[in-house]
């Protein structure tokens, strides 16, 4: 069973709970790294926890959620080995995997609804990295 790490700040808490439940129902093992309620928290702490889970191989991929998805994706990308992509639709989610070999998808709970978010996560998890010399060369330059 594939383990997916998921984390959010307070703005993404409700969407995180909904996506975590949906992932579990789809047969994934879910590693919920918080936050655990709607009280204000700092999103970099949760991006760091998720980056650790990916880098320690406790999870194959990750889902991060904050209000816009911007802050939490920036925080995640500060960690070596993390390629977090902020997505807003199925096309950007698919391309994040195909061309960029993203291992984390970031979502904005105040930007997209839960159904679109689920569609994005589904596309992200079901799409493989296209590979090839062109994409692999670019990924290698990112470290």
Secondary structure, DSSP 8 states (H G I E B T S, - for coil): --EEEEEE-GGGHHHHHHHHHHHHHTT-EEEE----SSS---HHHHHHHHHHHHHTTS-SEEEEEESSSHHHHHHHHTSTT--EEE-SSHHHHHHHHHTT--SEEEEETTTS-HHHHHHHHHHHHH-----HHHHHHHHHHH-
